[in-house]
Amino acid sequence: MTLLPHLAARLYGVPLAIHRPKLDVILAVLGPRIGLADLAAPSGFTPPARPASTQTTKVAVIPIHGTLVRRTVGLEAESGLTSYAGLTAQLDAALASPDVAAILLDVDSPGGESGGVFDLADRIRAAAKTKPVWAVANDMAFSAAYALASAASKVFVSRTGGVGSIGVIAMHVDQSEKDAQDGVRYTAVFAGDRKNDLNPHEPISSEAHAFLKGEVNRVYGLFVETVARNRGIEASAVRDTEAGLFFGQAAVAIGLADAIGTFDDALAQLCESVSPLPKLAASHSGLFSNPQMESSMNDRTDPAAPDRLAADPAGSPSQPAAATAMTVADAIEVAQTCTLAGRTDLIAGFLEAKAPPAKVRSQLLATQAEASPEIVSRIDPQSAMSASSTGHPASSHNPLIQAVKSRLGTK
């Protein structure tokens, strides 16, 4: 059984989100096999090789290569096809795997079928809210392939790579003259005025043309809305591209990409962004000057942060931190805590990880406990003499203790 008629039905008379030159190649390869001998196949055409999805450290790499279709019906190796169903399975597996911290879409595709592409784009956009999902045009992310790439939270394009072709096209073949030359005449018997629309054995009717044009416009509207939403730009700006192609820096300038970079650049930056915070270096100078202050900072809770999960009530540093937005008050407290601990070098890392103040305190204390079994004081030895002469407790002259007490609201 041949699948060629099935493939032809998926190419003709339906809206396609594909780069026009690639469509011409497909038609040239398929045409002679379905009786359209005038569409000669170009020489030297080789379907692109597509490696299986790979995982580097904690980043899953999903290749989006070749012509995109809803289902491949077993022709992946023969025709260079990649299915939305297969990509969905890879995406779901990466999301479910505890060993995957982020996902990189390696895109090299001219696009393909419109059926199924926007559903997958929505899944990619939703996945980016759970784990970082980046994409790189390596080198081609056109039409349907760009619809998928645009759903990533960050899009790279190589210096020679391109994005765009945000448009929809449909083809109708009228082979009635060829039929006449061959001495063949087809007669369609049908019920329902629209049942015979787009019949390839007769010229397209004005009604059928209007219907096909309307469907092309409808899918185009979905395409424009998807890209505008994913990229945070106006729909009018997307339409103004007129399905053009944008390469390198031009893609960044128009807002269809975020940065210039190769696949290796994108992978390295994504790996770095999901790397865990470096283990705090041991310090023999001590973090805190008073055991009571340690207890106060460990026991303290933060009831004024309703927009994030509270820290583990047991104070266990093994509990995962809430991956939600950090309030300004939390950020200030984290910075102050690190400053008091003498570890200002860790502020940026904690803020980038959105670590709650409670977890920061726990990690600082736990690290200090590992580094030294005893608490080393930073109190000025002269402060006791100064206190005796003034009649005030020594602790009242320690700026570190005073700062902590001020944070705790005690005198």
Sine and cosine of phi, psi and omega as CSV:
sin_phi,cos_phi,sin_psi,cos_psi,sin_omega,cos_omega
0.00,0.00,0.73,-0.69,0.02,-1.00
-0.99,-0.10,0.55,-0.83,0.02,-1.00
-0.99,-0.16,0.05,1.00,-0.08,-1.00
-0.88,0.48,-0.69,0.72,0.05,-1.00
-0.87,0.50,-0.60,0.80,0.03,-1.00
-0.89,0.45,-0.68,0.73,0.02,-1.00
-0.91,0.41,-0.64,0.77,0.01,-1.00
-0.88,0.48,-0.62,0.79,0.01,-1.00
-0.91,0.41,-0.40,0.92,0.00,-1.00
-1.00,0.01,-0.12,0.99,-0.01,-1.00
-0.97,-0.26,-0.58,0.82,-0.11,-0.99
-0.97,-0.25,0.69,-0.72,0.09,-1.00
0.97,0.25,0.27,0.96,0.03,-1.00
-0.74,-0.68,0.53,-0.85,0.03,-1.00
-0.93,0.37,0.73,-0.68,0.02,-1.00
-0.85,-0.53,0.64,-0.77,0.10,-0.99
-0.96,-0.27,0.98,0.21,-0.13,-0.99
-0.63,-0.78,0.52,-0.85,0.06,-1.00
-0.92,0.40,0.79,-0.61,-0.14,-0.99
-0.83,0.56,-0.71,0.71,0.02,-1.00
-0.84,0.54,-0.59,0.81,0.03,-1.00
-0.93,0.37,-0.62,0.78,0.05,-1.00
-0.87,0.50,-0.65,0.76,0.02,-1.00
-0.89,0.46,-0.62,0.79,0.04,-1.00
-0.90,0.44,-0.72,0.70,-0.01,-1.00
-0.88,0.47,-0.70,0.71,0.01,-1.00
-0.90,0.44,-0.59,0.81,0.00,-1.00
-0.92,0.39,-0.60,0.80,0.01,-1.00
-0.96,0.28,-0.67,0.74,-0.08,-1.00
-0.99,0.16,-0.54,0.84,-0.12,-0.99
-0.78,0.63,-0.83,0.56,-0.05,-1.00
-0.86,0.51,-0.41,0.91,-0.06,-1.00
-0.99,0.12,-0.22,0.98,0.04,-1.00
-0.88,-0.47,0.37,0.93,0.11,-0.99
1.00,-0.09,0.08,1.00,0.02,-1.00
-0.97,-0.24,0.96,0.28,-0.15,-0.99
-0.92,0.39,-0.31,0.95,-0.04,-1.00
-0.96,0.30,-0.21,0.98,0.04,-1.00
-1.00,-0.08,0.99,0.11,-0.07,-1.00
-0.97,0.25,0.63,-0.77,-0.01,-1.00
-0.97,0.25,0.68,-0.73,0.05,-1.00
-0.94,0.34,0.51,-0.86,-0.01,-1.00
-0.98,0.18,0.47,-0.88,0.09,-1.00
0.99,0.17,0.20,0.98,0.00,-1.00
-0.98,0.21,0.79,-0.61,0.03,-1.00
-0.80,-0.60,0.83,-0.56,0.04,-1.00
-0.86,0.52,0.62,-0.78,-0.04,-1.00
-0.93,0.38,0.62,-0.79,0.08,-1.00
-0.98,0.21,0.63,-0.77,-0.06,-1.00
-0.76,-0.65,0.95,-0.30,0.04,-1.00
-0.94,0.33,0.39,-0.92,0.06,-1.00
-0.94,0.33,0.28,-0.96,0.00,-1.00
-0.87,0.49,0.62,-0.78,-0.03,-1.00
-0.82,-0.58,0.24,-0.97,0.02,-1.00
-0.75,-0.66,0.84,-0.54,0.04,-1.00
-0.93,-0.38,0.84,-0.54,-0.13,-0.99
0.74,0.67,-0.93,-0.37,-0.01,-1.00
-0.93,-0.38,0.35,0.94,0.01,-1.00
-0.92,-0.39,0.84,-0.54,0.07,-1.00
-1.00,0.01,0.80,-0.60,0.01,-1.00
-0.98,-0.19,0.87,-0.50,0.01,-1.00
-0.94,-0.33,0.92,-0.40,0.01,-1.00
-0.98,0.22,0.78,-0.63,0.11,-0.99
-0.90,-0.43,1.00,0.09,-0.15,-0.99
-0.87,-0.49,0.48,-0.88,0.10,-0.99
0.98,0.20,-0.19,-0.98,-0.02,-1.00
-0.97,0.23,0.70,-0.71,-0.10,-1.00
-0.99,-0.13,0.74,-0.67,0.01,-1.00
-0.69,-0.72,0.30,-0.95,0.01,-1.00
-0.91,0.40,-0.75,0.67,0.08,-1.00
-0.67,-0.74,0.53,-0.84,-0.09,-1.00
-1.00,-0.04,-0.21,0.98,-0.03,-1.00
0.68,0.74,0.66,0.75,0.12,-0.99
0.98,0.21,0.27,0.96,-0.06,-1.00
-0.93,-0.36,0.32,0.95,-0.08,-1.00
-0.83,0.56,-0.81,0.59,-0.09,-1.00
-0.93,0.37,-0.54,0.84,-0.07,-1.00
-0.98,0.20,-0.59,0.81,-0.20,-0.98
-0.89,-0.45,0.08,1.00,0.00,-1.00
0.91,0.42,0.63,0.78,-0.04,-1.00
-0.98,-0.17,0.54,-0.84,0.14,-0.99
-0.79,-0.61,0.74,-0.67,-0.09,-1.00
-0.99,-0.16,0.53,-0.85,0.10,-1.00
-0.90,0.44,-0.55,0.84,0.01,-1.00
-0.90,0.43,-0.69,0.73,0.02,-1.00
-0.91,0.41,-0.65,0.76,0.03,-1.00
-0.91,0.42,-0.62,0.79,0.03,-1.00
-0.88,0.47,-0.68,0.74,0.02,-1.00
-0.88,0.47,-0.68,0.74,0.02,-1.00
-0.91,0.42,-0.64,0.77,0.01,-1.00
-0.90,0.43,-0.72,0.70,-0.01,-1.00
-0.89,0.45,-0.63,0.78,0.01,-1.00
-0.91,0.42,-0.65,0.76,0.02,-1.00
-0.92,0.40,-0.62,0.79,0.03,-1.00
-0.92,0.40,-0.61,0.79,-0.07,-1.00
-0.98,0.19,-0.38,0.92,-0.08,-1.00
-0.97,0.26,0.81,-0.59,0.07,-1.00
-0.94,0.34,-0.24,0.97,-0.01,-1.00
-1.00,0.06,-0.10,0.99,-0.02,-1.00
-0.96,-0.27,0.86,-0.51,0.02,-1.00
-0.99,-0.16,-0.35,0.94,-0.04,-1.00
-0.39,-0.92,0.26,-0.97,-0.07,-1.00
-0.76,-0.65,0.70,-0.71,0.05,-1.00
-0.86,-0.51,0.84,-0.55,0.05,-1.00
-1.00,-0.01,0.91,-0.43,0.02,-1.00
-1.00,-0.08,0.99,-0.17,-0.19,-0.98
-0.98,-0.22,0.83,-0.57,0.13,-0.99
-0.53,-0.85,0.99,0.15,-0.14,-0.99
-0.48,-0.88,0.56,-0.83,0.07,-1.00
-1.00,0.04,0.00,1.00,-0.06,-1.00
0.98,-0.20,-0.41,-0.91,-0.03,-1.00
0.21,-0.98,-0.74,-0.67,-0.05,-1.00
-0.94,0.34,0.55,-0.83,0.06,-1.00
-1.00,0.08,-0.43,0.90,0.00,-1.00
-0.91,0.41,0.90,-0.43,0.03,-1.00
0.99,-0.16,-0.30,0.95,-0.10,-1.00
-0.94,0.35,-0.63,0.78,-0.06,-1.00
-0.97,0.26,-0.48,0.88,0.10,-1.00
-0.91,0.42,-0.69,0.73,0.02,-1.00
-0.93,0.38,-0.63,0.78,0.04,-1.00
-0.86,0.50,-0.65,0.76,0.04,-1.00
-0.90,0.43,-0.61,0.79,0.03,-1.00
-0.92,0.40,-0.63,0.78,0.03,-1.00
-0.91,0.42,-0.68,0.73,0.01,-1.00
-0.89,0.47,-0.67,0.75,0.04,-1.00
-0.92,0.39,-0.62,0.78,0.01,-1.00
-0.89,0.46,-0.56,0.83,-0.02,-1.00
-0.91,0.41,-0.27,0.96,0.06,-1.00
-0.99,0.11,-0.27,0.96,0.02,-1.00
-0.99,-0.16,-0.71,0.70,0.04,-1.00
-0.69,-0.72,0.51,-0.86,0.04,-1.00
-0.86,0.51,0.76,-0.65,0.06,-1.00
-0.81,-0.59,0.91,-0.42,0.04,-1.00
-0.92,-0.39,0.31,-0.95,0.04,-1.00
-0.69,-0.73,0.47,-0.88,0.05,-1.00
-0.68,-0.73,0.79,-0.62,0.10,-0.99
-0.98,0.20,0.97,-0.25,-0.22,-0.97
-0.75,-0.66,0.92,0.38,0.15,0.99
-0.93,-0.36,-0.06,1.00,-0.21,-0.98
-0.79,-0.61,0.83,-0.55,0.10,-0.99
-0.72,-0.69,0.99,0.15,-0.08,-1.00
-0.94,-0.34,0.52,-0.85,0.13,-0.99
0.79,0.61,-0.85,-0.53,-0.06,-1.00
-0.84,0.54,-0.57,0.82,0.03,-1.00
-0.90,0.44,-0.58,0.82,0.05,-1.00
-0.96,0.29,-0.52,0.85,0.08,-1.00
-0.84,0.54,-0.63,0.77,0.03,-1.00
-0.95,0.30,-0.71,0.71,-0.03,-1.00
-0.89,0.45,-0.58,0.81,-0.05,-1.00
-0.91,0.42,-0.36,0.93,-0.01,-1.00
-0.98,0.22,-0.23,0.97,0.04,-1.00
-0.95,0.30,0.42,-0.91,-0.02,-1.00
-0.97,0.26,-0.32,0.95,0.07,-1.00
-0.54,-0.84,0.72,-0.69,-0.06,-1.00
-0.87,-0.50,0.84,-0.55,0.10,-0.99
-0.98,-0.19,0.46,-0.89,0.15,-0.99
-0.66,-0.75,0.71,-0.70,0.01,-1.00
-0.95,0.32,0.22,-0.98,-0.05,-1.00
-0.88,0.48,-0.53,0.85,0.02,-1.00
-0.98,-0.22,0.00,1.00,-0.04,-1.00
-0.99,0.13,0.29,-0.96,-0.02,-1.00
-0.68,-0.74,0.41,-0.91,0.08,-1.00
-0.71,-0.70,0.20,-0.98,0.08,-1.00
0.88,-0.47,-0.64,-0.77,-0.14,-0.99
0.84,0.55,0.70,0.71,-0.03,-1.00
-0.99,0.17,0.99,0.15,-0.05,-1.00
-0.37,-0.93,0.10,-0.99,-0.04,-1.00
-0.73,-0.68,0.61,-0.79,-0.02,-1.00
-0.65,-0.76,0.54,-0.84,0.09,-1.00
-0.69,-0.72,0.59,-0.80,-0.04,-1.00
-0.88,-0.47,0.59,-0.81,0.15,-0.99
-0.77,-0.64,0.76,-0.65,0.01,-1.00
-0.98,-0.22,0.83,-0.56,0.10,-1.00
-0.96,-0.28,0.98,-0.22,-0.03,-1.00
-0.95,-0.31,0.43,0.91,-0.02,-1.00
-0.90,0.44,-0.62,0.79,0.02,-1.00
-0.92,0.40,-0.63,0.77,0.05,-1.00
-0.90,0.43,-0.64,0.77,0.05,-1.00
-0.85,0.52,-0.69,0.72,-0.01,-1.00
-0.89,0.45,-0.64,0.77,0.02,-1.00
-0.91,0.41,-0.56,0.83,0.00,-1.00
-0.99,0.14,-0.09,1.00,-0.01,-1.00
0.97,0.24,0.44,0.90,-0.03,-1.00
-0.89,-0.46,0.70,-0.72,0.05,-1.00
-0.75,-0.66,0.82,-0.57,-0.02,-1.00
-0.99,-0.15,0.69,-0.72,0.06,-1.00
-0.84,-0.53,0.86,-0.52,0.01,-1.00
-0.99,-0.14,0.79,-0.61,0.09,-1.00
-0.94,-0.35,0.87,-0.50,-0.14,-0.99
-0.52,-0.85,0.29,-0.96,0.10,-0.99
-0.85,-0.52,0.71,-0.70,-0.10,-1.00
0.98,-0.18,0.87,-0.49,-0.13,-0.99
-0.85,0.52,-0.48,0.87,-0.09,-1.00
-0.99,-0.10,-0.02,1.00,-0.10,-1.00
-0.90,0.44,-0.50,0.87,-0.06,-1.00
-0.99,-0.13,0.18,0.98,0.03,-1.00
-0.84,0.54,0.59,-0.81,0.08,-1.00
0.91,0.42,0.41,0.91,0.09,-1.00
-0.89,0.45,0.85,-0.53,-0.05,-1.00
-0.95,0.31,-0.17,0.99,-0.06,-1.00
-1.00,-0.10,0.22,0.98,0.10,-1.00
-0.43,-0.90,0.37,-0.93,0.00,-1.00
-0.86,0.51,0.51,-0.86,0.00,-1.00
-0.94,0.34,0.70,-0.72,0.02,-1.00
-0.98,0.20,0.33,-0.95,0.02,-1.00
-0.89,0.45,-0.58,0.82,0.02,-1.00
-0.92,0.38,-0.68,0.73,0.01,-1.00
-0.91,0.42,-0.63,0.78,0.03,-1.00
-0.89,0.45,-0.68,0.74,0.01,-1.00
-0.90,0.43,-0.63,0.77,0.02,-1.00
-0.90,0.44,-0.73,0.68,-0.02,-1.00
-0.90,0.44,-0.64,0.77,0.04,-1.00
-0.89,0.45,-0.65,0.76,0.02,-1.00
-0.90,0.44,-0.62,0.78,0.01,-1.00
-0.94,0.35,-0.62,0.78,0.07,-1.00
-0.87,0.49,-0.70,0.72,0.01,-1.00
-0.91,0.42,-0.60,0.80,0.00,-1.00
-0.90,0.43,-0.73,0.69,0.01,-1.00
-0.92,0.40,-0.60,0.80,0.05,-1.00
-0.87,0.49,-0.65,0.76,0.05,-1.00
-0.87,0.48,-0.65,0.76,0.06,-1.00
-0.89,0.46,-0.65,0.76,-0.01,-1.00
-0.89,0.45,-0.75,0.66,-0.02,-1.00
-0.88,0.48,-0.72,0.70,-0.01,-1.00
-0.89,0.46,-0.64,0.77,-0.01,-1.00
-0.89,0.45,-0.75,0.66,-0.02,-1.00
-0.92,0.40,-0.67,0.74,-0.01,-1.00
-0.88,0.48,-0.69,0.72,0.02,-1.00
-0.92,0.39,-0.74,0.67,-0.06,-1.00
-0.91,0.42,-0.61,0.79,-0.08,-1.00
-0.99,-0.10,-0.11,0.99,0.03,-1.00
0.93,0.37,0.60,0.80,0.03,-1.00
-0.82,-0.57,0.24,-0.97,-0.04,-1.00
-0.94,0.33,0.58,-0.81,0.04,-1.00
-0.87,0.49,-0.57,0.82,0.01,-1.00
-0.89,0.45,-0.57,0.82,0.02,-1.00
-0.93,0.37,-0.60,0.80,0.04,-1.00
-0.91,0.40,-0.70,0.72,0.01,-1.00
-0.90,0.44,-0.56,0.83,-0.03,-1.00
-0.91,0.41,-0.28,0.96,0.07,-1.00
-0.93,0.37,-0.34,0.94,0.03,-1.00
0.79,0.62,0.62,0.78,0.03,-1.00
0.88,0.48,0.41,0.91,0.03,-1.00
-0.97,0.23,0.18,-0.98,0.02,-1.00
-0.96,-0.27,0.62,-0.79,-0.04,-1.00
-0.75,-0.66,0.79,-0.61,-0.12,-0.99
-0.90,-0.43,0.56,-0.83,0.11,-0.99
0.79,0.62,-0.78,-0.63,-0.08,-1.00
-0.88,0.47,-0.49,0.87,0.02,-1.00
-0.89,0.46,-0.56,0.83,0.03,-1.00
-0.92,0.40,-0.62,0.79,0.03,-1.00
-0.94,0.35,-0.68,0.74,-0.05,-1.00
-0.88,0.47,-0.57,0.82,-0.05,-1.00
-1.00,0.05,-0.12,0.99,0.07,-1.00
1.00,-0.09,0.14,0.99,0.01,-1.00
-1.00,0.02,-0.17,0.99,0.06,-1.00
-0.60,-0.80,0.28,-0.96,-0.07,-1.00
-0.96,-0.27,-0.49,0.87,-0.09,-1.00
-0.39,-0.92,0.41,-0.91,0.11,-0.99
-1.00,-0.01,0.77,-0.63,0.01,-1.00
-0.01,-1.00,0.44,-0.90,0.05,-1.00
-0.99,0.16,0.08,-1.00,0.09,-1.00
-0.85,0.53,-0.69,0.72,-0.01,-1.00
-0.89,0.45,-0.61,0.80,0.04,-1.00
-0.89,0.46,-0.74,0.68,-0.02,-1.00
-0.89,0.45,-0.68,0.73,-0.01,-1.00
-0.90,0.43,-0.69,0.73,-0.01,-1.00
-0.90,0.44,-0.69,0.72,-0.01,-1.00
-0.92,0.39,-0.60,0.80,0.01,-1.00
-0.93,0.36,-0.66,0.75,0.06,-1.00
-0.87,0.50,-0.67,0.74,-0.01,-1.00
-0.91,0.41,-0.59,0.80,-0.05,-1.00
-0.94,0.35,-0.42,0.91,-0.02,-1.00
-0.97,-0.25,0.09,1.00,0.04,-1.00
-0.92,0.39,0.62,-0.78,0.00,-1.00
-0.92,0.39,0.35,-0.94,0.06,-1.00
-0.86,0.51,0.66,-0.75,0.01,-1.00
-0.89,0.46,0.58,-0.81,0.02,-1.00
-0.89,0.46,0.70,-0.71,-0.05,-1.00
-0.90,0.44,0.74,-0.68,0.01,-1.00
-0.94,0.34,0.61,-0.79,0.01,-1.00
-0.92,0.39,0.64,-0.76,0.01,-1.00
-0.78,-0.63,0.79,-0.61,-0.02,-1.00
-1.00,-0.01,0.05,1.00,0.00,-1.00
-1.00,0.03,-0.16,0.99,0.01,-1.00
0.99,0.11,0.51,-0.86,-0.01,-1.00
-0.99,-0.15,-0.63,0.77,-0.12,-0.99
-0.80,-0.60,0.44,-0.90,-0.11,-0.99
-0.98,-0.17,-0.05,1.00,-0.10,-0.99
-0.50,-0.86,0.80,-0.60,0.01,-1.00
-0.87,0.49,-0.58,0.81,0.01,-1.00
-0.89,0.45,-0.57,0.82,0.02,-1.00
-0.92,0.39,-0.61,0.79,0.07,-1.00
-0.85,0.53,-0.73,0.68,-0.03,-1.00
-0.89,0.46,-0.66,0.76,-0.03,-1.00
-0.90,0.43,-0.66,0.75,-0.05,-1.00
-0.96,0.29,-0.51,0.86,0.03,-1.00
-0.96,0.29,-0.59,0.81,-0.08,-1.00
-0.99,0.13,-0.29,0.96,-0.10,-0.99
-0.93,0.37,0.67,-0.75,0.09,-1.00
-0.91,-0.41,0.16,-0.99,-0.04,-1.00
-0.82,-0.58,0.99,0.11,-0.04,-1.00
-0.95,0.32,-0.20,0.98,-0.09,-1.00
-1.00,-0.08,0.56,0.83,0.02,-1.00
-0.74,-0.67,0.93,0.38,-0.03,-1.00
-0.93,0.36,-0.25,0.97,-0.08,-1.00
-1.00,0.00,0.16,0.99,0.10,-0.99
-0.56,-0.83,0.34,-0.94,-0.01,-1.00
-0.93,0.37,0.57,-0.82,0.03,-1.00
-0.95,0.31,0.42,-0.91,0.03,-1.00
-0.93,0.36,0.32,-0.95,0.02,-1.00
-0.83,0.56,0.83,-0.56,-0.06,-1.00
-0.87,0.49,-0.38,0.92,0.02,-1.00
-0.99,0.13,-0.10,0.99,0.03,-1.00
0.97,0.26,0.34,0.94,-0.05,-1.00
-0.97,0.23,0.82,-0.58,0.01,-1.00
-0.95,0.30,-0.13,0.99,-0.02,-1.00
-0.98,0.17,-0.24,0.97,0.00,-1.00
-0.96,0.28,0.65,-0.76,-0.01,-1.00
-0.94,0.35,0.59,-0.81,0.03,-1.00
-0.98,0.21,0.44,-0.90,0.01,-1.00
-0.95,0.30,0.76,-0.65,-0.02,-1.00
-1.00,-0.03,0.88,0.47,0.01,-1.00
-0.83,-0.56,0.04,-1.00,-0.05,-1.00
-0.91,0.42,0.55,-0.83,0.00,-1.00
-0.99,-0.13,0.72,-0.69,0.03,-1.00
-0.97,0.23,0.31,-0.95,0.04,-1.00
-0.88,0.47,-0.64,0.77,0.00,-1.00
-0.88,0.47,-0.66,0.75,0.03,-1.00
-0.89,0.46,-0.69,0.72,-0.01,-1.00
-0.88,0.48,-0.67,0.74,0.02,-1.00
-0.89,0.45,-0.67,0.74,-0.03,-1.00
-0.91,0.41,-0.64,0.77,0.04,-1.00
-0.88,0.47,-0.70,0.71,-0.01,-1.00
-0.89,0.45,-0.67,0.74,-0.01,-1.00
-0.92,0.39,-0.63,0.78,0.00,-1.00
-0.89,0.45,-0.70,0.71,0.02,-1.00
-0.90,0.43,-0.61,0.79,0.02,-1.00
-0.90,0.44,-0.70,0.71,0.02,-1.00
-0.89,0.45,-0.54,0.84,-0.01,-1.00
-0.99,0.15,-0.06,1.00,-0.02,-1.00
0.97,0.26,0.37,0.93,-0.02,-1.00
-0.83,-0.56,0.84,0.55,0.02,-1.00
-0.90,0.44,-0.32,0.95,0.01,-1.00
-0.93,0.37,-0.24,0.97,-0.04,-1.00
-0.99,-0.13,-0.09,1.00,-0.10,-1.00
-0.86,0.51,-0.76,0.65,-0.08,-1.00
-0.87,0.50,-0.66,0.75,-0.01,-1.00
-0.90,0.43,-0.68,0.73,0.02,-1.00
-0.91,0.42,-0.65,0.76,-0.01,-1.00
-0.92,0.39,-0.64,0.77,0.00,-1.00
-0.91,0.42,-0.58,0.81,0.02,-1.00
-0.99,0.14,-0.06,1.00,-0.02,-1.00
0.82,0.57,0.65,0.76,-0.01,-1.00
-0.95,0.32,0.77,-0.64,0.04,-1.00
-0.90,0.43,0.48,-0.88,0.01,-1.00
-0.81,0.59,-0.63,0.78,-0.03,-1.00
-0.88,0.47,-0.65,0.76,0.01,-1.00
-0.94,0.35,-0.60,0.80,0.03,-1.00
-0.88,0.48,-0.73,0.68,0.01,-1.00
-0.87,0.49,-0.70,0.71,-0.03,-1.00
-0.89,0.46,-0.67,0.75,-0.04,-1.00
-0.93,0.36,-0.64,0.77,0.04,-1.00
-0.89,0.46,-0.70,0.72,-0.01,-1.00
-0.93,0.38,-0.67,0.74,-0.01,-1.00
-0.90,0.44,-0.64,0.77,0.01,-1.00
-0.92,0.40,-0.65,0.76,0.02,-1.00
-0.91,0.41,-0.58,0.81,0.01,-1.00
-0.91,0.41,-0.60,0.80,0.06,-1.00
-0.94,0.34,-0.56,0.83,-0.10,-1.00
-0.97,0.26,-0.60,0.80,-0.09,-1.00
-0.47,-0.88,0.73,-0.69,-0.01,-1.00
-0.97,0.26,-0.17,0.99,-0.04,-1.00
-0.80,-0.60,0.41,-0.91,0.00,-1.00
-1.00,0.01,0.80,-0.60,-0.01,-1.00
-0.98,-0.19,0.78,-0.63,-0.06,-1.00
-0.99,0.14,0.59,-0.80,0.12,-0.99
-0.93,-0.36,0.17,0.99,0.00,-1.00
-0.94,0.35,0.71,-0.71,0.03,-1.00
-0.88,0.48,0.85,-0.52,-0.01,-1.00
-0.86,0.51,-0.36,0.93,0.01,-1.00
-0.98,0.18,-0.18,0.98,-0.08,-1.00
-0.92,0.39,-0.53,0.85,0.00,-1.00
-0.91,0.41,-0.67,0.75,0.02,-1.00
-0.90,0.44,-0.64,0.77,0.00,-1.00
-0.91,0.42,-0.60,0.80,-0.03,-1.00
-0.93,0.38,-0.65,0.76,-0.04,-1.00
-0.90,0.43,-0.51,0.86,-0.03,-1.00
-0.98,0.19,-0.37,0.93,-0.02,-1.00
-0.98,-0.19,-0.26,0.97,0.00,-1.00
0.99,0.11,0.10,1.00,0.02,-1.00
-0.98,-0.22,0.48,-0.88,0.03,-1.00
-0.85,0.52,0.51,-0.86,-0.03,-1.00
-0.88,0.47,-0.56,0.83,-0.06,-1.00
-0.89,0.45,-0.40,0.91,-0.04,-1.00
-0.94,0.33,-0.24,0.97,0.00,-1.00
-0.98,-0.22,0.01,1.00,0.01,-1.00
-1.00,0.00,0.93,-0.36,-0.05,-1.00
-0.88,0.47,-0.51,0.86,0.02,-1.00
-0.91,0.42,-0.75,0.67,-0.01,-1.00
-0.91,0.41,-0.64,0.77,0.01,-1.00
-0.89,0.46,-0.62,0.79,0.01,-1.00
-0.91,0.42,-0.66,0.75,0.01,-1.00
-0.92,0.38,-0.68,0.73,0.00,-1.00
-0.90,0.45,-0.58,0.82,0.04,-1.00
-0.90,0.44,-0.63,0.77,0.05,-1.00
-0.91,0.41,-0.57,0.82,-0.03,-1.00
-0.99,0.12,-0.16,0.99,0.00,-1.00
0.96,0.26,0.44,0.90,0.03,-1.00
-0.95,-0.31,0.27,-0.96,0.02,-1.00
-0.99,-0.10,0.00,0.00,0.00,0.00
